[in-house]
Amino acid sequence: MDDAEIVRQIGELTEEEHRLERSHAGVGLSEPELERLRTIEASLDQCWDLLRQRRARRHAGQDPETAAQRPTSVVEGYQQ
């Protein structure tokens, strides 16, 4: 997956997240919707992490293709 594909995926996930949140403004989400929102948020964290890895490798003169998606348990623990 190259940078453009990652950015595209981030955009799609963000749009879905916003649609889900807007469709329930003022009303709570159902359990399946909450679970989908959590999945979207975790996927976004993974995408951003992968994009940052690729950019850092490129900046350091390394091959960005060697960057790999890390597990949710790793990226969810990062401080923002």
HULIN-V250522 format. One record per pair of residues at least 24 apart in sequence whose ideal C-beta (glycine too) atoms are under 6 Angstrom apart, sorted by sequence separation. I is the first residue (numbers start at 0). J is the second residue. D is the distance in whole Angstrom. If there is no record, write none. Layout:
i: [I & I]
j: [J & J]
d: [D & D]
This chain:
i: [15 & 48 & 12 & 45 & 12 & 41 & 44 & 12 & 9 & 8 & 5 & 5 & 5 & 2]
j: [39 & 74 & 39 & 74 & 42 & 71 & 74 & 43 & 46 & 46 & 46 & 49 & 50 & 53]
d: [6 & 5 & 5 & 5 & 6 & 4 & 4 & 5 & 5 & 6 & 5 & 6 & 5 & 6]
